[in-house]
């Protein structure tokens, strides 16, 4: 089953965020706690860690693009075959 990863709210006042860099590529295995991306908030650059394991199937938001909190940014699949 695929998991939709959304722009997290990394601070109480965060309304939008910018993916500064992706630390994983499409096809990479992902373990719980792995650093997926660095997210720029209105105040700082923060780490976005994986809460689930699987394979990064698709990146939906390229670095530098500002999106609202809750916007889908990537898809994590249970396996490479999914």
Secondary structure, DSSP 4 states (H G I P E B T S, - for coil): --EEEE----STT--EEEEEEESS-TT-EE-TT-EEEEEE-SS-EEEEE-SS-EEEEEE-S-TT-EEETT-EEEEEESSTT-
